[in-house]
Amino acid sequence: MVAIPYWLTILAWISLFLAGISFIYIALDVKKHPQKMKIMTIVWPLTALFGSFIWVLAYKKWGENHSLEKMKMGDSMNMDSSSKSMAVSVFIGTCHCGAGCSLADLIIEWLLYFFPALYVVGGYPTIFSHKLFSGFVLAFILALIIGVSFQYFAIVPMKHLSRKEGIIAAIKADTLSLSCWQIGMYATVALCQLSLFPHFFGGEVLPTTPVFWLMMQVAMLVGFCTAYPMNWWLIKTGIKEKM
């Protein structure tokens, strides 16, 4: 039986509460301040699920202040991507990748919990001896689909591409970024579920526990860190557009 310390459960609930409030705040505020890139209306709230109040501060500085409304008013010195530093552009580009990963993992984790037969689709037990890795495969596939879709709707209006050109450009821009994100994220989840939790708590934690989602928040932050350098390279080489 998994024995999760009471203090960790409380900590997890606090973290999830702050993330939930952050998500709601940005989701409501972004409607008042439409983004130049419409897809960012979805991206900013989703990133708050793991970034919490820190991402609210980022949104206030680089999202709300660079809204379509303020661009029309002529505020903040031209308000286009060229007015942002490279570090900020990479931050936003990495958030764009992370939003797709966050949404995919949120969907997959609950699907696998309620429909465990889906593990077979991910390669368990024919390829993987542990269900965790099967879940990784399914989450990666869904994250790639969502991520490429997000990139498509960001790139096509910006570069005026055809549908085919947009899909190709989106795949180029998102595949490496997403892969680096998932490397950091999956390594963190595997470390927790296969080593730390069994050692300290006596087993893996389930999606029905707040500690599981605290782990996912930490894992996504690690994923952000591992994807950031790749996004820098992608933007610097022109494979991915500055946002």
C-alpha positions in Angstrom: 0.0 0.0 0.0 1.3 3.5 -0.9 1.7 5.6 2.2 2.0 9.3 1.2 3.0 11.7 4.0 0.2 14.1 5.0 2.5 17.1 4.6 3.2 16.2 1.0 -0.5 15.8 0.2 -1.2 19.3 1.7 1.7 20.7 -0.3 0.4 19.2 -3.4 -3.1 20.6 -2.9 -1.7 24.1 -2.3 0.4 23.8 -5.5 -2.6 22.6 -7.5 -4.9 25.3 -6.0 -2.4 28.0 -7.0 -2.1 26.6 -10.5 -5.9 26.4 -10.8 -6.3 30.0 -9.7 -3.6 31.0 -12.2 -5.2 29.1 -15.0 -8.6 30.8 -14.3 -7.1 34.2 -14.0 -5.2 34.0 -17.3 -8.1 32.4 -19.1 -10.4 35.2 -18.1 -7.9 38.0 -18.6 -6.7 36.9 -22.0 -10.3 37.4 -23.3 -10.0 41.1 -22.4 -6.6 41.3 -24.1 -6.7 39.3 -27.4 -3.3 38.1 -28.4 -1.6 39.0 -31.7 -1.3 35.2 -32.2 -4.7 33.7 -31.5 -3.3 30.4 -30.4 -1.6 32.1 -27.4 -5.1 32.5 -26.0 -5.0 28.8 -25.4 -1.2 28.5 -24.7 -1.0 31.0 -21.8 -3.7 29.5 -19.6 -2.4 25.9 -20.2 1.1 26.8 -19.2 -0.2 28.1 -15.9 -1.2 24.5 -15.0 2.4 23.8 -14.3 3.9 27.3 -14.1 1.4 28.6 -11.6 1.7 32.2 -10.4 5.2 32.5 -11.9 3.6 32.2 -15.3 1.0 34.7 -14.4 3.8 37.2 -13.9 5.2 36.2 -17.3 1.9 36.6 -18.9 1.4 40.0 -17.4 4.7 41.2 -18.7 4.9 39.4 -22.1 1.4 38.3 -22.9 -1.0 41.0 -21.7 1.5 43.8 -22.5 1.9 42.5 -26.0 -1.8 42.0 -26.7 -3.5 43.0 -30.0 -5.4 45.7 -28.1 -2.2 47.4 -26.9 -0.5 47.1 -30.3 -3.3 49.0 -31.8 -2.9 51.7 -29.1 0.7 51.9 -30.0 2.0 51.0 -26.5 5.2 49.1 -25.5 7.4 50.2 -28.4 6.0 48.5 -31.5 4.7 45.4 -29.7 6.0 42.9 -32.3 8.3 40.0 -31.9 11.3 42.1 -32.8 10.8 44.2 -29.7 11.3 41.2 -27.5 14.7 39.9 -26.4 15.9 36.6 -27.7 15.5 35.1 -24.2 11.9 36.2 -24.0 11.1 34.9 -27.5 12.6 31.5 -26.6 10.6 31.5 -23.3 7.3 32.1 -25.2 8.3 29.6 -27.9 9.0 27.0 -25.2 5.7 27.7 -23.6 4.0 27.1 -26.9 5.6 23.6 -26.9 4.7 23.0 -23.3 1.1 23.8 -23.7 0.6 21.0 -26.1 2.5 18.6 -23.8 0.5 19.7 -20.8 -2.8 19.2 -22.6 -1.8 15.8 -24.0 -0.6 14.4 -20.6 -3.7 15.7 -18.9 -5.9 13.8 -21.4 -3.8 10.6 -21.6 -3.3 10.1 -17.9 -7.1 10.1 -17.3 -7.8 8.0 -20.4 -5.3 5.4 -19.2 -6.8 5.5 -15.7 -10.4 4.9 -16.8 -9.5 2.7 -19.8 -6.4 0.7 -18.9 -6.8 -1.5 -22.0 -5.3 1.4 -24.0 -1.9 0.5 -22.6 -1.8 -2.2 -25.2 -1.9 0.4 -27.9 1.3 2.0 -26.5 3.2 -1.3 -26.6 2.4 -3.0 -23.2 3.2 -5.8 -22.7 4.5 -6.8 -26.2 7.2 -4.1 -26.3 7.4 -2.7 -22.8 7.3 -4.7 -19.6 6.1 -1.7 -17.6 2.9 0.3 -18.3 4.7 3.6 -17.6 6.6 3.5 -20.8 3.5 2.6 -22.8 1.9 5.7 -21.4 4.9 7.7 -22.4 4.5 6.6 -26.0 0.8 7.5 -26.1 1.4 10.8 -24.5 4.2 11.6 -26.9 2.0 10.8 -29.9 -0.9 13.0 -28.7 1.5 15.8 -27.6 3.0 15.8 -31.1 -0.4 16.0 -32.8 -1.5 18.8 -30.5 1.9 20.6 -30.7 2.0 20.5 -34.5 -1.6 21.8 -34.6 -0.6 24.7 -32.3 2.4 25.5 -34.4 0.4 25.3 -37.6 -2.1 27.9 -36.4 0.8 30.1 -35.3 3.0 29.8 -38.4 0.4 29.9 -41.2 -1.1 33.3 -40.4 2.4 34.7 -39.7 4.1 33.5 -42.9 1.0 33.2 -45.1 1.7 29.6 -46.0 -0.4 27.1 -47.8 -1.9 24.2 -45.8 0.8 21.8 -47.0 3.6 24.2 -46.3 2.2 25.0 -42.9 2.0 21.4 -41.8 5.6 20.8 -42.9 6.8 23.9 -41.2 4.9 23.0 -38.0 6.4 19.5 -37.9 9.9 20.9 -38.3 9.4 23.5 -35.7 7.8 21.3 -33.0 9.2 17.8 -33.3 12.7 18.5 -31.8 11.3 21.0 -29.3 8.7 18.5 -28.0 11.2 15.6 -28.0 13.5 17.6 -25.7 10.6 18.6 -23.5 9.5 15.0 -23.1 13.0 13.8 -22.4 13.2 16.0 -19.3 9.6 15.3 -18.3 9.7 11.6 -18.8 13.0 11.2 -17.0 11.5 13.0 -13.9 8.3 10.9 -13.9 10.3 7.7 -14.3 12.6 8.7 -11.5 9.7 9.4 -9.2 7.4 6.4 -10.1 10.1 3.8 -10.5 12.6 4.8 -7.8 11.6 7.6 -5.3 8.0 6.8 -4.7 8.5 3.0 -4.3 11.4 3.6 -2.0 9.8 6.2 0.3 6.1 5.5 -0.1 6.0 1.8 -1.0 4.8 2.1 -4.6 3.7 4.3 -7.5 1.2 7.1 -7.0 -2.1 7.3 -9.1 -3.7 10.2 -11.0 -6.4 10.2 -8.3 -3.9 11.6 -5.8 -2.8 15.3 -5.7 0.8 14.2 -5.3 0.7 12.6 -8.8 -0.2 16.0 -10.3 2.4 17.8 -8.2 4.9 15.4 -9.7 3.6 16.2 -13.1 4.0 19.9 -12.4 7.6 19.4 -11.4 8.2 17.1 -14.4 6.8 19.8 -16.8 9.1 22.4 -15.3 12.0 20.1 -15.9 10.7 19.6 -19.4 10.6 23.3 -19.9 14.3 23.5 -18.9 15.4 20.8 -21.3 13.4 22.2 -24.2 14.6 25.8 -23.8 18.0 25.3 -25.3 16.5 23.5 -28.3 14.0 26.3 -28.8 16.8 28.8 -28.7 18.6 26.9 -31.5 15.4 26.5 -33.6 14.6 30.2 -33.4 18.2 31.2 -34.0 18.4 29.1 -37.1 15.0 30.3 -38.4 13.3 26.8 -38.2 11.0 28.2 -35.6 9.5 31.7 -35.7 10.0 34.2 -32.9 6.8 34.7 -30.9 
